[in-house]
Amino acid sequence: MKRHILIISYRDIRHPQWGGAEVIIYEIFRRIQHQGYKISFLCGSFPGGPSRDEIDGMQIYRVGNLYNFNFKAALFLRSMAAREKIDLVVEDINKIPFYSPLFVKNTPTLCIVPHLFGTTVFKEAPFLLAAYVYLYEQFIPRIYKRSHFSALSGTTRDDLISRGIPQQHIHLIRSGIDHDLHVPPSERPSSPEPIFLYLGRLKKYKRIELPILAMPTILKTVPKAQYWIVGDGDYRPQLEELTTRMGLKDSVRFLGMRMGRDKLDLLHKSRILVYTSPKEGWGLSVIEANATGCVAVASNSPGLRESVRHEETGLLVPHGDVKALAAALIRLLTDNQLWLRMSREGVKWAGEFHWEKSTRETLNLIEHVIGSPAVP
């Protein structure tokens, strides 16, 4: 009989607001299911999403919403555990923890942690909600004292250690990328157009407005520079209003969500991926962009300082320093030899990250946590 892994995550890969964390969970566990495991997901619901679904042979259960999912998930988890055997609970802690060890005390828990919010949550959420998330994180060491953790970056690993998680319970497992999709152009231009782009969800805490604030300085040196914002989210109206107010509608374009070959085409047309978030789990979009030949300019912030190799695959700037950000972008928009060298190094760097490796390392960790391998 196949061993049953239940994954608890706020969103599944079909959620309208899915992001990098959901991609990582999906790519790894759709592969693990072929190694003798039954995979189920317990996720939050969304308009139009059925309460029961199936994705690539994995069962999806959807309950609750953004504000009550952790409570609904606890009730569902306890009910499922009473009906059928669950060999392992996997928590995707990229919002708040679910405290599953409190509800299934005889079932081991593995936590996959892109990053913890800490005080950065106060930059994104209203105060009461931010305080709620912040306080929920404080009990992780006590409630998960017997659990193992898969950290996406060294920064996240160090954060967990600083909170009191034993180092021997933390395992660094990087994400892969889709190398069939993310490829460099067949003919690399020696002097591409002066385009840089952001790729991802439009959220306040991502600080996507920083390159907009840098544009007047950039345009003095590179008059044809373009900033393409690729993605959707609740922060888009504020970004559009800022663009209009600064008179930059000809230089800043909002292109909405793009996927697959459309996304690849935009990456091929761009010189630079810009990422100015104060904190990331790793920077999946950075590695994907590197694989296509894009060079990264990013904040020197947790997660991003690991996915970007400063002066090799991109440039890191002090977070929030608009002047330094403008200087870094101008440098890569005007120095073709520098851009070409970093572009080539970025392709090599991205070649080190494969889903098969991430899956193998996660599977080894699962077998360690459960106690023995499954029988395919």
N, C-alpha and C positions, 0 to 999 in steps of 0.2 A: 504494500500500500504506500502511495506517495505521501511524503511528509508535507504538512500544511503550514505555509507561511502566510500570516495576515499582515499586510502593510497598512499602517494608518497614516494618512496624508491629507492635508487640507484640500488639495486639488489633485485630480488625475489629469492625464495627458489630453483629455477632451474638454477640460474646463476652459471657458473663454479667456481666463486670466492665467493660463499655465505659463510657467517660466522655466529657467534652467534647472531648478531643483526637481521639477516634475520630469523633465527629460532624462536626467540622470537616473532616477528611480526606475523609470519605464525601460530604458535601454538595458540596464543591468538585470532586472528581474524578468524581463521577457526572455532573456537568455538562460537564466537560472532555472526557469520552469522546465527546461529540457534536460535537466540533470537530476530528475527524480523528485521534483517538488511540485506541489499544487500551490499556486499563487492566487491570493485574493487581496483586493484593495478595499479599504473602508475610507471613503472620501466625503467631502462636503458636496451638497447638491448645488445645482445652478439652474436657471430658467431653461426649460426645454430638455434638460438632462434626465433620463429615466432613473428611477430608484434602483433598478437592477440593469446591469449592462455587461457586456463582454468585450474585451480588447485583446486580440491576439491570443485567445484561449484563457486569459486571466479574468476571473470574476470580479466585477465592480459593484460595490454596495455604496449608495449615496444617501446620506442623512444630514439633516440640519443645514445651517448656513454659516456664514463667516463669523457670526457672533455667538452661536450656540453649539457649534460643531463639536467642540471638545467635551461638552456635557452629553450630547447625543451619542457621540462615539463611545463614551464610557458605558452607557446603557447597552448599546449594540454589542460591544465587546463582551460584556458580562453575559449577555443572552446567547451569543454565538458560542462562547466557551462552555456553556451549560449543555448545548446541543451537540457539539462536535469537538473533536480533538484539534487543538491548535498547538503545533510543535514549536513555533517561534513567532513572537510579535516583533515587527520591525516598525519603529517610529521614525517618520521623517520630520525631524524637528527643525522646520524652517519658518515657523510662525511662533507657536507656543508648544511646550510639551504636553502630552496627554496623560501622563502619570499612569500608564498602563500597568506597571507592577502592583499598583494598589487594587486592581480589578481582576487580574489573573495571576495570583501569587505563585502558582506552581508552573507557570510558563515563562521561559527565559525571554528577555527583551534585548533587542539590538537597536541602538539609536544611530541613525544616519544624520549627521549634523553638517549642513553647508556652513552655517555660522549662527551665532547667537546675537541677538540685537544689543543687549546691554543698554547703555544710555542712548544709543542712536535711535531707538524707537520713539523717543520724544520729539525727534525731528520729522517724523512721518505721521504719527497718530495724534488724535486729541489727547489731552493730558490724562484723563481718567482711563482711557483705553491703554495708553502707553504705560501708565503706572501698573495696570493689571498685568500686562505682558511682562514688564520688568520684574514684578514680584513673583510671577509664576516661574521665571527662570531661576530665582534664588534657591528654590527647593530641589533643583536637579541633583546636586550631590547626595542629598539625603535619600530621595526616593529611588534613584537609580544606582545606589551604591553597589549593587551586585550585577549591574548591566555592563555590556561592552558598547563602545562607541566607534563609529566609523567617521573620521574627520576628513573633510574635503581638502583642507590645506593645513600647513604647519601653523598658521596663525590661529585657526580654529582649535587645533590640538593644544596649543599653548594656552588659549583661553580656557579650555576645559580643565587643564591642569591647574591653572590659577584659581579656578572655582572649587577645587578640591577633588576632582576625579582622579583616581590613581592612574599614573602614566601607563602601567601595564594593561589597563583596560581600554586604552585609546589606540586606534589603528589608523594610520594615514593611507587613504585610498583615493587616488585622483580619478577624475572622470575621463572618459574618452571623447572622441568626436567621430562624426560620420565622414570617413575619408573618401567615400564614393561621391558625396555631394560637395564637400569643401575641398576644392582643388584650385591651384593657381591657373591663370589664363594660359591658353596654348601659346600666345605671343605676348610677352611682357613688354609694355611700352616703356621706353627709356625716360620719357617725360610725360606721365599721365596728367590728366586734368587736376587742378587744385581743389579736389573734393575731399572732405572728411565727413564721416557719418557716425551717428550713434545708432545702436541696434539693440532693442529690448523694450521692456515695458516702460511707460511714461509715468513714473512715480516721483513724488516730491523728494523723497530721500535720495534718489539717484543723482540729484543736482545737475540735471540735464541743461539747466539754464546757464551754467558757467561758460560753455563755449559760445553761447549767444552773447553774453556780456563781453567776451573776448573779441567778437567779430569786428567792431570798429577799429581796434588796433591792428588786427590781421589785414583788413581791407586796405589800410594805408600802404602796406608793403605788397600784398597780393590782391589786387583789385577784383580779380575774377574768382576769388575763393568762394566756395559753397559749403554750407553745413546742412547735411541731409539728416533728418530725424526720422528713423524707421521704427515704427511700433505704435501702439495705442495704449491709452491708460487715462486715469482720471486727472492727471496733471496737464494733459494736452491743452485745455482752454487757457490756462495761465501762461503756458509757453507761447501759444499763439498771440496772446495779448501783449506779452513782453516784446515779441518780435515786431509787432505792428507799432508799438509805442516807440521802439528804437529805430524805426524806419528801415528794417532789415528784411522786408518781405521778398526782395529780389535775391537775397543771399542765403536765407534760411528757408528750407523746404520741409514740409511735413508730408511724408509719403505713406503713412499708415502701416499696417501690418503687412509684411511680405514674407513668403515662405518658399522653401524649395529653390527652384531655378531662378525665380524672381529675386530672391534674397542674394543668391550667388551672383547674379548679373550686377546688382548694386555694389556688392563688394569688389567685383572686378573693375568697376568704374571709379572706385575710390582709392585714394592713396593711404588713408589713415582711418582707423577706428578710434574714436575718442570715448573714454569712459571715466567719468569724474565722480563716481560714487564714493562716499566716505568709508564704506565697508562692503565687501563682497565675500562670499564663501570661497570663491576661487577665481572666477572669470572665464566661464565656458565660452562666452562670446568672443573673448580676446583670442583664445586658442583657435576657434573656428575661423576668425578673421585672419590670423597668421597663416593658416593653412591655405588661404586663397591669395596670399601675397600682400595683404594689408598690414601696415605697420601700426602699432598701438601707441597712443598717447593717453596716459591714465594718471589718476591721482595716486600718490605714494601712500596708499591706504591698505589696511588688512585685506588679504586675499589677492588684490591686484598687484601688490609688490612681489608676489610669487609667480603669477601668470605672465607678467611682463618682465623680461630681462633688460634692465636699464642699459641703454647704449648698445644693446645687441639686437633685440627684437622690437624695441620701442623706447619710449622716453617716459620717465616718471617725473611728476611735478608735485610740489607741496599741495595738499588738498585745499581747495578754496582760493588759491593764489591765481587770480585771473591774469595778472601780468606774466607770470611764469608759464601759464597755460598758453597764452598767446605766443610767447617766444618759442615754445617747443613746437607748436603747430606751424609757425612761420618757418622755422628751421627745416622741418621735413617737407614743407610745401615748396621750398626754394632750392634745397640742396638735393639734386637728383641722385648724385653718387651715394650720399648717405642713405637716402630712402631705398635705393636699389640694394645696397648692402644689407640693411635691416630687413628688407622684404625677403631676401634669400635666407637669412638666418631664421626668420620667423617661420618659414615653410619647414625648415629642418627641425625647429623646436616643436612645432605642432605634430610632426611625424612621430613623436615619442608617446603620443596619447591615443590609446586604442580601447574600445569598449570590451574587447576580448580580455585584455589585461585587467581592467576594472572588475569584470565579471569573475574572473579566476580568483582574484584577491578577495572579493566579497564572499564567494563561495567557500573559500578556505576559512574565512572568519566565521561564517554561518556554521560550518561543520565543527569548528572549535567551540562555539557557543552551545550548540545542541549536544555535542559530545561524540558524534560519529557521522560519517557521510551517509547520504540517502542512497537507496538502491534504485537506479534508473529503471 
